[in-house]
Amino acid sequence: MNELTALTFGLQAFVTLLVILDPPGAAPLFLSLVGNKERRAQVRMAWLAAVTSLSIITIFALFGQFIVDYLEISISALQGAGGLLLLLISLDLLKGIDNAQDKNVEKNVALVPLGTPLLAGPGAIVTIMLFASRVEGSEMALGLAGAVLGAHVVIGLTLMFSTRIISVIKETGVALLAKVAGLLTAAIAFEMVMTGIKGLL
């Protein structure tokens, strides 16, 4: 496998992951969850969400097939479970989220639902497993690793700079954004659940 082909493989993986992970699509939910926090906490949560997604994607790239085979679970089941988790989060947003400043809460929302299943959801997991199965040689492995890392750097930067919007829309805007994010998240969750059900049937 020559260098150009390995580079092409890496670029293909990078673009595909960005489309699947959809950082701009995650921004409304992220902003609705961090709108009441200080700038430093917002930046920390942006990168914690990116690192969480990176960790999960890396684990499934390396051991994904072994995990699903060992646990005897299907991708459809993962989609259904991820959808139900997102649905619970969307209901919290629509009803009004708790604005407690507890650091454990900050970490929790960065891990769930931001890191997973919104970013590193079933779609991203399936995608990285498929790319990992196509790896032949160290050059392609490095290309895929660079693609995964690069995609998550973009995610971290996107979420971090999206916090600038909060200073413009103020508290009322954040409350409105939370409702919109809740509605969009509910739609995404419903789609994931339905896709999982169709796969199981």
ABEGO torsion letter per residue (X at the ends): XBAAAAAAAAAAAAAAAAAAAGAAAAAAAAAAAAAABBAAAAAAAAAAAAAAAAAAAAAAAAAAAAAAAAAGBBAAAAAAAAAAAAAAAAAAAAAEBBABABAAAAAAAAAOAAAOAAABBAAAAAAAAAAAAABBEAAAAAAAAAAAAAAAAAAAAAAAAAAAAAAAAEAAAAAAAAAAAAAAAAAAAAAAAAAAAAAAX
